[in-house]
Structure formats: C-alpha cells, structure tokens
Amino acid sequence: MRNDFAIFITTHERPNDQRTLDWFLKSGYTGKYYLVIDNMDKCQTEYLDKYGTENVLVFDKKKYWEICDTFNNRQHLAAVLYARQFVEDTAREMGLKSFLVLDDDISLFAARMPKNGKMSRYTKVKANDIISTLPKAEPIGPKKLLDLLIIAPTTGNTLGKMANGITDTTVTLAAKAHLRNRRPVVIAVSTNDALGATAKNIGLLMNCKYIYFVPMRQDDCINKPNSIVADFEKIPITVLDALNGKQTEPVIIS
C-alpha cells in the first residue's frame, strides 16, 4: 500500500461502533488509517487501548474552535469542522499526497461508473457484498455483475495463474468469470519478477482481448532490475480507456 495516502475517520465517543473502519478492514485495506478524536472525548482511553496510539489522533478542540469560522453566529464546539481542519493540517505535516476523510458510521458506498463517455449505472457497495470466496466469485459471469474488473496490485502469482488458465483463487476466478462476458479487466502489475520468469506471462496477457494494463515502470533498476510496478495514479484513465476498448499508452513509462 502507498505510503503517501491515508484514511482519516472522524469519530466521537463510539470506540466500539466503528462501521467505516470495519468496512475497510473487511475489504482487505492494509494502508494507513487514523481515528480522529478531540481531547474532550470521554472515551479517549478506550480508543487508545483498542486501536493503539499509532492509529488514534487526538486534537485540541478548543484551539481549533478559536481559529475556525463555522459561519454561524452561535459557534459551538459540536461542529465537525474542527476535526476536518485538524485532518487537513495533519495530512500536510505528514507529507501525504492524497487522503480520505470519512465519518465513522458508513456501511454503504454508492458510485456511478463511466461507460462510453457517459456516467451510468448507480452501484451500491455494502460490507457484506465483498466477494471473498470462490462460490461468491463464480456468479460474476452468468449474472453479469460488473462492467469492469480492476486487479490492483496484480502479483506475479496472479499473472501466472491468469496467463495459464488457473482459477483457484477468488481473484483469478473473478477474472475468468468476468471475461466470459467480453468485458474489460484492468491489471496493475506489481512484482519483483516482471522482467524475469513473469515476463512471458505478461506478454501472453497483453495479447489477450479485453485485458488492459495500467502503465508501468521499473521501480528500482539498480537493486531490483526485474521489478516493475504500475503507476497507480493512472488507474482512472486506464479504466476510462478500457471501457472504450482502448489500451492506455504508453504501457511502459520512464
């Protein structure tokens, strides 16, 4: 997971009801996350005990109350603006390139997917919708559940299995099931062996219809000469191109 990204979850007196965090962890998220509480929170000790000092950020609410304007004549301490301003300041100090700020009670995500240059299909994602087993992955094909499938990061192991038709993991079975509908699969390579034994598998997949690669580069040509990693910031443009049947170029970038 990238070191320049983090999730901040603003919360207050609910250490035992963290729906947003539970959703991300169940989804397989392994990156940085922080629960943001104020120094007036009566459950501060419980947060620290349960999630650890490395994952809990405590800010001085009175300090931010004094410097923030809520555009309300009756400015009160209950406004979430103070926590959000603290997150903005903290993210800048951490040197994060991007970050996500969420409330603590989210159990559903909704989105629209781009298709043929237009936004279409309103998609709802719930925590219990996560596909984590082979039986759950198989219906992707017959039920035509997806417009596009992204595999990011794609390891050398997954590349090898996909190239050789092995579908004994949730990811590879999902890809096989999805491809039967002649719909795009976007691959974001991340493996130390891309220019070694895995090179032939990448070549085979590049020649397959409906498979598209996120532009990639060598990440350390001196110490890891066979290693290649996709530019994950180019996933959105690769998705848009793939939905229109086009491979984002150049595939190999410097």
MIDOSE-1310 file (N, C-alpha, C; in nm, 2 decimals, decimal comma, always signed):
residues 254
mrnd	+0,09/-0,12/+0,00/+0,00/+0,00/+0,00/+0,09/+0,12/+0,00; +0,05/+0,23/-0,07/+0,12/+0,35/-0,08/+0,14/+0,42/+0,06; +0,26/+0,48/+0,07/+0,29/+0,55/+0,20/+0,25/+0,69/+0,20; +0,20/+0,74/+0,08/+0,16/+0,88/+0,07/+0,01/+0,90/+0,07
faif	-0,06/+0,80/+0,12/-0,21/+0,80/+0,13/-0,25/+0,75/+0,27; -0,36/+0,81/+0,32/-0,41/+0,76/+0,45/-0,56/+0,79/+0,45; -0,63/+0,72/+0,54/-0,77/+0,74/+0,56/-0,79/+0,80/+0,70; -0,86/+0,90/+0,72/-0,89/+0,97/+0,84/-1,04/+0,95/+0,87
itth	-1,07/+0,89/+0,99/-1,21/+0,87/+1,03/-1,24/+0,96/+1,15; -1,33/+1,06/+1,13/-1,36/+1,14/+1,25/-1,47/+1,07/+1,33; -1,45/+1,07/+1,46/-1,54/+0,99/+1,55/-1,54/+1,06/+1,68; -1,65/+1,02/+1,76/-1,67/+1,08/+1,89/-1,75/+0,99/+1,98
erpn	-1,68/+0,94/+2,09/-1,74/+0,86/+2,19/-1,81/+0,73/+2,13; -1,75/+0,67/+2,03/-1,80/+0,55/+1,98/-1,69/+0,45/+1,95; -1,60/+0,42/+2,05/-1,49/+0,33/+2,02/-1,53/+0,19/+1,98; -1,65/+0,15/+2,02/-1,70/+0,01/+1,99/-1,80/+0,00/+1,88
dqrt	-1,81/+0,11/+1,80/-1,90/+0,11/+1,69/-1,84/+0,18/+1,57; -1,73/+0,12/+1,51/-1,66/+0,18/+1,41/-1,69/+0,11/+1,27; -1,81/+0,15/+1,22/-1,86/+0,08/+1,10/-1,77/+0,11/+0,97; -1,73/+0,23/+0,96/-1,64/+0,27/+0,85/-1,51/+0,19/+0,85
ldwf	-1,44/+0,19/+0,96/-1,32/+0,12/+0,97/-1,34/-0,03/+0,95; -1,45/-0,09/+1,01/-1,47/-0,23/+0,99/-1,49/-0,26/+0,84; -1,56/-0,18/+0,77/-1,58/-0,20/+0,63/-1,45/-0,21/+0,55; -1,36/-0,11/+0,58/-1,23/-0,11/+0,51/-1,15/-0,23/+0,54
lksg	-1,14/-0,27/+0,67/-1,06/-0,38/+0,71/-1,12/-0,51/+0,65; -1,25/-0,52/+0,64/-1,31/-0,64/+0,58/-1,29/-0,65/+0,43; -1,27/-0,53/+0,37/-1,24/-0,52/+0,23/-1,10/-0,55/+0,19; -1,01/-0,57/+0,30/-0,88/-0,60/+0,27/-0,78/-0,48/+0,27
ytgk	-0,83/-0,37/+0,32/-0,75/-0,25/+0,32/-0,63/-0,27/+0,42; -0,51/-0,24/+0,38/-0,39/-0,26/+0,47/-0,31/-0,13/+0,48; -0,36/-0,02/+0,43/-0,29/+0,10/+0,44/-0,30/+0,18/+0,57; -0,25/+0,30/+0,57/-0,26/+0,38/+0,69/-0,40/+0,43/+0,72
yylv	-0,44/+0,42/+0,85/-0,57/+0,48/+0,89/-0,56/+0,54/+1,03; -0,64/+0,65/+1,05/-0,63/+0,71/+1,18/-0,77/+0,75/+1,22; -0,80/+0,72/+1,35/-0,93/+0,76/+1,41/-0,90/+0,90/+1,47; -0,98/+1,00/+1,44/-0,95/+1,13/+1,48/-1,06/+1,17/+1,59
idnm	-1,01/+1,19/+1,71/-1,09/+1,23/+1,82/-1,04/+1,36/+1,89; -1,13/+1,43/+1,96/-1,09/+1,55/+2,03/-1,05/+1,52/+2,17; -0,98/+1,62/+2,23/-0,93/+1,60/+2,37/-1,04/+1,61/+2,48; -1,17/+1,63/+2,43/-1,28/+1,64/+2,52/-1,36/+1,50/+2,52
dkcq	-1,32/+1,41/+2,43/-1,39/+1,28/+2,42/-1,37/+1,20/+2,55; -1,48/+1,16/+2,61/-1,48/+1,09/+2,73/-1,43/+0,94/+2,71; -1,43/+0,90/+2,59/-1,38/+0,76/+2,56/-1,24/+0,76/+2,51; -1,16/+0,86/+2,53/-1,03/+0,87/+2,47/-0,94/+0,75/+2,51
teyl	-0,95/+0,71/+2,64/-0,87/+0,60/+2,68/-0,91/+0,47/+2,61; -1,04/+0,45/+2,59/-1,09/+0,33/+2,52/-1,04/+0,32/+2,38; -1,04/+0,44/+2,31/-0,99/+0,44/+2,17/-0,84/+0,40/+2,17; -0,76/+0,46/+2,26/-0,62/+0,43/+2,26/-0,59/+0,29/+2,29
dkyg	-0,66/+0,23/+2,39/-0,64/+0,09/+2,43/-0,68/+0,00/+2,32; -0,79/+0,03/+2,25/-0,84/-0,07/+2,14/-0,76/-0,06/+2,01; -0,73/+0,07/+1,97/-0,67/+0,09/+1,84/-0,52/+0,12/+1,84; -0,47/+0,16/+1,96/-0,33/+0,19/+1,97/-0,30/+0,34/+1,94
tenv	-0,19/+0,39/+2,00/-0,16/+0,53/+1,98/-0,12/+0,56/+1,84; -0,07/+0,46/+1,77/-0,03/+0,48/+1,63/-0,15/+0,50/+1,53; -0,27/+0,47/+1,58/-0,39/+0,48/+1,49/-0,49/+0,58/+1,54; -0,46/+0,64/+1,65/-0,56/+0,74/+1,71/-0,49/+0,88/+1,72
lvfd	-0,55/+0,98/+1,66/-0,50/+1,11/+1,67/-0,60/+1,20/+1,75; -0,54/+1,26/+1,85/-0,62/+1,35/+1,95/-0,58/+1,49/+1,92; -0,68/+1,57/+1,89/-0,66/+1,72/+1,87/-0,72/+1,80/+1,97; -0,67/+1,92/+1,99/-0,72/+2,02/+2,08/-0,84/+2,09/+2,03
kkky	-0,96/+2,06/+2,07/-1,08/+2,11/+2,01/-1,09/+2,26/+2,04; -1,05/+2,31/+2,16/-1,07/+2,45/+2,19/-0,98/+2,53/+2,10; -0,86/+2,48/+2,07/-0,76/+2,55/+1,98/-0,83/+2,57/+1,85; -0,89/+2,47/+1,79/-0,95/+2,48/+1,66/-1,08/+2,56/+1,66
weic	-1,14/+2,56/+1,77/-1,26/+2,64/+1,79/-1,23/+2,79/+1,78; -1,11/+2,82/+1,82/-1,07/+2,96/+1,82/-1,02/+3,01/+1,69; -0,97/+2,92/+1,60/-0,92/+2,96/+1,47/-1,01/+2,93/+1,35; -1,11/+2,86/+1,37/-1,20/+2,82/+1,26/-1,33/+2,90/+1,27
dtfn	-1,38/+2,93/+1,15/-1,51/+3,00/+1,14/-1,62/+2,91/+1,08; -1,72/+2,88/+1,16/-1,83/+2,79/+1,11/-1,93/+2,86/+1,03; -1,92/+2,99/+1,02/-2,02/+3,08/+0,95/-2,15/+3,07/+1,02; -2,15/+3,06/+1,15/-2,27/+3,05/+1,23/-2,25/+3,15/+1,35
nrqh	-2,35/+3,23/+1,37/-2,34/+3,33/+1,48/-2,33/+3,27/+1,61; -2,38/+3,15/+1,63/-2,37/+3,08/+1,75/-2,27/+2,96/+1,74; -2,15/+3,00/+1,72/-2,04/+2,90/+1,70/-2,03/+2,81/+1,83; -2,04/+2,68/+1,80/-2,04/+2,59/+1,92/-1,93/+2,48/+1,90
laav	-1,90/+2,41/+2,00/-1,80/+2,31/+2,00/-1,84/+2,18/+1,93; -1,96/+2,16/+1,90/-2,01/+2,03/+1,84/-1,98/+2,02/+1,69; -1,94/+2,13/+1,62/-1,92/+2,13/+1,48/-1,80/+2,03/+1,44; -1,82/+1,96/+1,33/-1,72/+1,86/+1,28/-1,61/+1,94/+1,21
lyar	-1,63/+2,06/+1,18/-1,53/+2,14/+1,10/-1,40/+2,14/+1,17; -1,40/+2,14/+1,30/-1,27/+2,15/+1,38/-1,19/+2,02/+1,35; -1,25/+1,91/+1,35/-1,18/+1,78/+1,32/-1,13/+1,78/+1,18; -1,21/+1,83/+1,09/-1,17/+1,82/+0,95/-1,05/+1,92/+0,92
qfve	-1,05/+2,03/+0,99/-0,94/+2,13/+0,97/-0,81/+2,07/+1,03; -0,83/+2,00/+1,14/-0,71/+1,93/+1,20/-0,66/+1,82/+1,11; -0,75/+1,75/+1,04/-0,70/+1,65/+0,95/-0,63/+1,71/+0,83; -0,68/+1,82/+0,78/-0,61/+1,90/+0,67/-0,47/+1,94/+0,71
dtar	-0,45/+1,99/+0,83/-0,32/+2,03/+0,88/-0,23/+1,91/+0,90; -0,29/+1,81/+0,96/-0,21/+1,69/+0,99/-0,16/+1,62/+0,86; -0,25/+1,61/+0,76/-0,21/+1,54/+0,63/-0,10/+1,62/+0,57; -0,10/+1,75/+0,58/+0,00/+1,83/+0,52/+0,14/+1,81/+0,59
emgl	+0,13/+1,80/+0,72/+0,25/+1,78/+0,80/+0,31/+1,64/+0,77; +0,22/+1,54/+0,75/+0,27/+1,41/+0,72/+0,33/+1,39/+0,58; +0,30/+1,49/+0,49/+0,35/+1,49/+0,36/+0,27/+1,40/+0,27; +0,14/+1,38/+0,30/+0,06/+1,29/+0,22/+0,02/+1,35/+0,09
ksfl	+0,02/+1,27/-0,01/-0,01/+1,32/-0,15/-0,16/+1,33/-0,16; -0,23/+1,24/-0,10/-0,38/+1,24/-0,10/-0,43/+1,17/+0,02; -0,55/+1,20/+0,06/-0,61/+1,14/+0,18/-0,76/+1,14/+0,17; -0,83/+1,06/+0,25/-0,97/+1,05/+0,25/-1,02/+1,07/+0,39
vldd	-1,12/+1,16/+0,40/-1,18/+1,19/+0,53/-1,33/+1,14/+0,54; -1,36/+1,06/+0,64/-1,49/+0,99/+0,64/-1,54/+1,00/+0,79; -1,68/+0,99/+0,80/-1,74/+0,98/+0,93/-1,72/+0,83/+0,97; -1,76/+0,80/+1,09/-1,73/+0,66/+1,15/-1,85/+0,57/+1,13
disl	-1,96/+0,61/+1,06/-2,08/+0,52/+1,06/-2,12/+0,48/+0,92; -2,02/+0,47/+0,83/-2,05/+0,44/+0,69/-2,05/+0,29/+0,67; -2,16/+0,23/+0,62/-2,16/+0,09/+0,59/-2,20/+0,06/+0,44; -2,21/+0,17/+0,36/-2,25/+0,16/+0,23/-2,18/+0,27/+0,14
faar	-2,13/+0,23/+0,03/-2,07/+0,32/-0,07/-2,15/+0,32/-0,20; -2,18/+0,44/-0,25/-2,25/+0,44/-0,38/-2,17/+0,52/-0,48; -2,17/+0,47/-0,61/-2,09/+0,53/-0,71/-2,16/+0,51/-0,85; -2,12/+0,60/-0,94/-2,16/+0,58/-1,08/-2,04/+0,54/-1,16
mpkn	-2,05/+0,46/-1,26/-1,94/+0,41/-1,34/-1,94/+0,48/-1,48; -1,83/+0,52/-1,53/-1,82/+0,58/-1,66/-1,83/+0,47/-1,77; -1,91/+0,49/-1,87/-1,92/+0,39/-1,98/-1,95/+0,47/-2,11; -1,86/+0,44/-2,21/-1,88/+0,51/-2,34/-1,89/+0,66/-2,33
gkms	-1,81/+0,71/-2,24/-1,80/+0,86/-2,22/-1,91/+0,92/-2,14; -2,00/+0,83/-2,09/-2,11/+0,88/-2,00/-2,11/+0,81/-1,87; -2,17/+0,88/-1,77/-2,19/+0,82/-1,64/-2,31/+0,74/-1,63; -2,30/+0,61/-1,60/-2,42/+0,52/-1,60/-2,41/+0,42/-1,49
rytk	-2,52/+0,36/-1,46/-2,54/+0,26/-1,36/-2,50/+0,30/-1,22; -2,60/+0,32/-1,13/-2,57/+0,35/-0,99/-2,55/+0,23/-0,92; -2,42/+0,22/-0,86/-2,38/+0,10/-0,80/-2,37/+0,12/-0,65; -2,43/+0,03/-0,57/-2,42/+0,03/-0,43/-2,32/-0,08/-0,38
vkan	-2,24/-0,05/-0,29/-2,14/-0,15/-0,23/-2,16/-0,15/-0,08; -2,19/-0,26/-0,03/-2,20/-0,28/+0,12/-2,09/-0,37/+0,17; -2,07/-0,37/+0,30/-1,96/-0,45/+0,35/-1,99/-0,60/+0,33; -2,11/-0,64/+0,34/-2,14/-0,78/+0,32/-2,15/-0,82/+0,17
diis	-2,12/-0,73/+0,08/-2,12/-0,76/-0,06/-1,98/-0,80/-0,11; -1,88/-0,80/-0,02/-1,75/-0,83/-0,06/-1,73/-0,97/-0,10; -1,67/-0,99/-0,22/-1,66/-1,12/-0,28/-1,53/-1,18/-0,23; -1,53/-1,28/-0,14/-1,41/-1,33/-0,07/-1,39/-1,48/-0,08
tlpk	-1,49/-1,54/-0,15/-1,48/-1,69/-0,17/-1,50/-1,73/-0,32; -1,46/-1,85/-0,35/-1,48/-1,89/-0,49/-1,63/-1,90/-0,53; -1,72/-1,95/-0,44/-1,86/-1,96/-0,47/-1,92/-1,82/-0,50; -1,87/-1,72/-0,43/-1,92/-1,58/-0,45/-1,87/-1,52/-0,58
aepi	-1,75/-1,56/-0,62/-1,69/-1,51/-0,74/-1,75/-1,56/-0,87; -1,79/-1,69/-0,87/-1,83/-1,76/-0,99/-1,95/-1,69/-1,05; -2,05/-1,64/-0,98/-2,17/-1,58/-1,04/-2,14/-1,44/-1,11; -2,02/-1,39/-1,10/-1,99/-1,27/-1,17/-2,01/-1,28/-1,32
gpkk	-1,98/-1,40/-1,37/-2,00/-1,43/-1,51/-2,15/-1,44/-1,55; -2,22/-1,54/-1,51/-2,36/-1,56/-1,55/-2,45/-1,45/-1,51; -2,42/-1,38/-1,40/-2,51/-1,27/-1,36/-2,47/-1,14/-1,41; -2,35/-1,13/-1,48/-2,30/-1,01/-1,54/-2,30/-0,90/-1,44
lldl	-2,23/-0,92/-1,33/-2,24/-0,83/-1,21/-2,15/-0,70/-1,24; -2,05/-0,71/-1,32/-1,96/-0,60/-1,33/-1,95/-0,54/-1,47; -1,92/-0,41/-1,48/-1,89/-0,35/-1,61/-1,74/-0,37/-1,64; -1,66/-0,36/-1,53/-1,52/-0,37/-1,54/-1,46/-0,42/-1,42
liia	-1,35/-0,50/-1,43/-1,28/-0,55/-1,31/-1,14/-0,50/-1,30; -1,10/-0,44/-1,19/-0,97/-0,40/-1,16/-0,90/-0,49/-1,07; -0,78/-0,53/-1,11/-0,69/-0,62/-1,02/-0,57/-0,53/-0,98; -0,57/-0,48/-0,86/-0,46/-0,39/-0,83/-0,43/-0,40/-0,68
pttg	-0,31/-0,44/-0,64/-0,20/-0,47/-0,74/-0,21/-0,61/-0,79; -0,15/-0,64/-0,90/-0,15/-0,78/-0,96/-0,01/-0,84/-0,94; -0,01/-0,94/-0,86/+0,12/-1,00/-0,83/+0,17/-1,10/-0,94; +0,29/-1,14/-0,93/+0,34/-1,23/-1,03/+0,27/-1,36/-1,02
ntlg	+0,23/-1,40/-0,90/+0,15/-1,53/-0,88/+0,02/-1,52/-0,96; -0,05/-1,41/-0,94/-0,18/-1,39/-1,01/-0,16/-1,38/-1,16; -0,06/-1,31/-1,21/-0,03/-1,30/-1,35/-0,01/-1,44/-1,41; +0,07/-1,52/-1,34/+0,10/-1,66/-1,39/-0,03/-1,74/-1,40
kman	-0,11/-1,73/-1,30/-0,23/-1,81/-1,30/-0,33/-1,77/-1,41; -0,34/-1,64/-1,43/-0,43/-1,59/-1,53/-0,38/-1,63/-1,67; -0,25/-1,62/-1,69/-0,19/-1,65/-1,82/-0,21/-1,80/-1,85; -0,22/-1,88/-1,75/-0,22/-2,03/-1,77/-0,36/-2,09/-1,74
gitd	-0,46/-2,00/-1,72/-0,59/-2,05/-1,70/-0,62/-2,12/-1,57; -0,54/-2,09/-1,47/-0,56/-2,14/-1,33/-0,66/-2,05/-1,25; -0,76/-2,11/-1,20/-0,86/-2,02/-1,14/-0,89/-2,08/-1,00; -0,79/-2,09/-0,92/-0,81/-2,15/-0,78/-0,80/-2,04/-0,67
ttvt	-0,81/-1,91/-0,71/-0,82/-1,81/-0,61/-0,94/-1,72/-0,65; -0,99/-1,65/-0,55/-1,11/-1,56/-0,58/-1,08/-1,46/-0,69; -0,96/-1,40/-0,69/-0,93/-1,30/-0,79/-0,93/-1,37/-0,93; -0,86/-1,48/-0,95/-0,85/-1,54/-1,08/-0,98/-1,59/-1,13
laak	-1,06/-1,65/-1,04/-1,19/-1,70/-1,08/-1,28/-1,58/-1,12; -1,27/-1,47/-1,05/-1,35/-1,35/-1,08/-1,31/-1,30/-1,22; -1,18/-1,30/-1,25/-1,14/-1,25/-1,38/-1,19/-1,34/-1,49; -1,18/-1,47/-1,47/-1,23/-1,57/-1,57/-1,38/-1,55/-1,59
ahlr	-1,45/-1,54/-1,48/-1,60/-1,53/-1,49/-1,64/-1,40/-1,56; -1,56/-1,29/-1,53/-1,59/-1,16/-1,59/-1,56/-1,16/-1,74; -1,45/-1,22/-1,78/-1,41/-1,22/-1,92/-1,50/-1,29/-2,01; -1,58/-1,39/-1,96/-1,67/-1,46/-2,04/-1,78/-1,37/-2,10
nrrp	-1,80/-1,25/-2,03/-1,89/-1,16/-2,08/-1,83/-1,06/-2,18; -1,71/-1,08/-2,21/-1,63/-0,99/-2,30/-1,63/-0,85/-2,25; -1,60/-0,84/-2,12/-1,59/-0,71/-2,06/-1,45/-0,69/-2,00; -1,41/-0,56/-1,99/-1,26/-0,54/-1,96/-1,22/-0,57/-1,82
vvia	-1,09/-0,62/-1,82/-1,02/-0,64/-1,69/-0,90/-0,55/-1,70; -0,88/-0,47/-1,59/-0,76/-0,38/-1,59/-0,66/-0,44/-1,49; -0,54/-0,45/-1,53/-0,43/-0,51/-1,45/-0,33/-0,41/-1,41; -0,30/-0,40/-1,28/-0,19/-0,31/-1,23/-0,08/-0,39/-1,18
vstn	+0,02/-0,41/-1,26/+0,13/-0,50/-1,23/+0,21/-0,45/-1,11; +0,25/-0,54/-1,02/+0,34/-0,51/-0,91/+0,41/-0,64/-0,87; +0,53/-0,66/-0,92/+0,60/-0,78/-0,89/+0,75/-0,76/-0,91; +0,83/-0,83/-0,83/+0,98/-0,82/-0,84/+1,03/-0,90/-0,96
dalg	+0,94/-0,98/-1,02/+0,99/-1,08/-1,12/+0,93/-1,04/-1,26; +0,89/-0,92/-1,28/+0,82/-0,89/-1,41/+0,91/-0,90/-1,53; +1,04/-0,88/-1,51/+1,13/-0,89/-1,63/+1,21/-1,02/-1,62; +1,16/-1,11/-1,53/+1,22/-1,24/-1,51/+1,12/-1,35/-1,57
atak	+1,10/-1,45/-1,48/+1,01/-1,56/-1,52/+0,87/-1,51/-1,55; +0,82/-1,40/-1,49/+0,69/-1,35/-1,51/+0,67/-1,27/-1,64; +0,78/-1,24/-1,71/+0,77/-1,16/-1,83/+0,69/-1,23/-1,94; +0,70/-1,36/-1,95/+0,63/-1,43/-2,05/+0,48/-1,43/-2,02
nigl	+0,44/-1,43/-1,90/+0,30/-1,43/-1,86/+0,24/-1,29/-1,89; +0,32/-1,19/-1,86/+0,27/-1,05/-1,90/+0,25/-1,04/-2,05; +0,35/-1,10/-2,13/+0,33/-1,10/-2,27/+0,21/-1,17/-2,32; +0,18/-1,28/-2,26/+0,06/-1,36/-2,30/-0,06/-1,28/-2,27
lmnc	-0,07/-1,22/-2,16/-0,19/-1,14/-2,12/-0,21/-1,02/-2,20; -0,09/-0,96/-2,24/-0,10/-0,84/-2,33/-0,17/-0,87/-2,46; -0,15/-0,99/-2,50/-0,21/-1,04/-2,63/-0,35/-1,09/-2,62; -0,41/-1,08/-2,50/-0,55/-1,13/-2,48/-0,64/-1,01/-2,49
kyiy	-0,75/-1,04/-2,56/-0,86/-0,94/-2,58/-0,93/-0,91/-2,44; -0,97/-0,79/-2,42/-1,04/-0,74/-2,31/-0,95/-0,73/-2,18; -0,82/-0,75/-2,19/-0,73/-0,73/-2,08/-0,65/-0,60/-2,11; -0,65/-0,51/-2,01/-0,58/-0,38/-2,03/-0,48/-0,36/-1,91
fvpm	-0,37/-0,30/-1,94/-0,26/-0,28/-1,84/-0,25/-0,13/-1,80; -0,24/-0,11/-1,67/-0,21/+0,02/-1,62/-0,06/+0,05/-1,66; -0,03/+0,17/-1,71/+0,11/+0,20/-1,75/+0,20/+0,17/-1,63; +0,32/+0,11/-1,66/+0,41/+0,06/-1,55/+0,55/+0,10/-1,58
rqdd	+0,63/+0,09/-1,48/+0,78/+0,12/-1,49/+0,86/+0,04/-1,40; +0,99/+0,04/-1,42/+1,08/-0,02/-1,33/+1,09/+0,07/-1,21; +1,08/+0,02/-1,09/+1,07/+0,10/-0,97/+1,21/+0,11/-0,90; +1,30/+0,02/-0,93/+1,44/+0,02/-0,88/+1,53/-0,06/-0,96
cink	+1,57/+0,00/-1,07/+1,65/-0,08/-1,17/+1,79/-0,12/-1,13; +1,84/-0,06/-1,02/+1,97/-0,09/-0,97/+1,96/-0,21/-0,87; +1,88/-0,20/-0,77/+1,87/-0,30/-0,67/+1,77/-0,41/-0,70; +1,67/-0,38/-0,79/+1,57/-0,48/-0,83/+1,55/-0,47/-0,98
pnsi	+1,65/-0,51/-1,06/+1,64/-0,49/-1,20/+1,52/-0,56/-1,27; +1,46/-0,67/-1,21/+1,35/-0,73/-1,27/+1,21/-0,68/-1,23; +1,22/-0,59/-1,14/+1,09/-0,54/-1,07/+1,02/-0,43/-1,16; +0,89/-0,45/-1,16/+0,81/-0,35/-1,23/+0,68/-0,32/-1,15
vadf	+0,64/-0,19/-1,14/+0,53/-0,15/-1,06/+0,44/-0,06/-1,15; +0,31/-0,08/-1,15/+0,22/+0,01/-1,22/+0,22/+0,15/-1,16; +0,19/+0,25/-1,24/+0,16/+0,38/-1,19/+0,02/+0,39/-1,14; -0,01/+0,37/-1,01/-0,14/+0,35/-0,97/-0,23/+0,48/-0,99
ekip	-0,16/+0,59/-1,00/-0,24/+0,72/-1,03/-0,30/+0,72/-1,17; -0,25/+0,63/-1,25/-0,31/+0,62/-1,39/-0,42/+0,52/-1,40; -0,46/+0,46/-1,29/-0,58/+0,37/-1,29/-0,70/+0,43/-1,35; -0,74/+0,55/-1,30/-0,86/+0,61/-1,35/-0,87/+0,63/-1,51
itvl	-0,76/+0,68/-1,56/-0,75/+0,70/-1,71/-0,75/+0,57/-1,78; -0,68/+0,47/-1,72/-0,68/+0,33/-1,78/-0,82/+0,27/-1,78; -0,90/+0,29/-1,68/-1,04/+0,25/-1,67/-1,12/+0,31/-1,78; -1,11/+0,44/-1,79/-1,19/+0,51/-1,89/-1,16/+0,46/-2,03
daln	-1,03/+0,44/-2,06/-0,98/+0,39/-2,19/-1,04/+0,25/-2,21; -1,02/+0,16/-2,11/-1,06/+0,02/-2,12/-1,21/+0,01/-2,15; -1,29/+0,10/-2,09/-1,44/+0,09/-2,11/-1,47/+0,13/-2,26; -1,38/+0,20/-2,32/-1,40/+0,23/-2,46/-1,31/+0,15/-2,55
gkqt	-1,26/+0,03/-2,50/-1,19/-0,06/-2,58/-1,05/-0,02/-2,62; -0,99/+0,07/-2,54/-0,86/+0,12/-2,58/-0,76/+0,10/-2,47; -0,63/+0,06/-2,51/-0,52/+0,05/-2,41/-0,46/+0,18/-2,39; -0,44/+0,22/-2,27/-0,37/+0,35/-2,24/-0,22/+0,33/-2,28
epvi	-0,18/+0,43/-2,35/-0,04/+0,43/-2,40/+0,04/+0,55/-2,35; +0,17/+0,54/-2,33/+0,25/+0,42/-2,35/+0,23/+0,32/-2,23; +0,25/+0,19/-2,25/+0,23/+0,10/-2,14/+0,35/+0,10/-2,05; +0,47/+0,11/-2,12/+0,59/+0,11/-2,04/+0,64/+0,26/-2,03
is	+0,65/+0,31/-1,91/+0,68/+0,45/-1,89/+0,81/+0,47/-1,82; +0,87/+0,58/-1,83/+1,00/+0,60/-1,76/+0,98/+0,67/-1,63
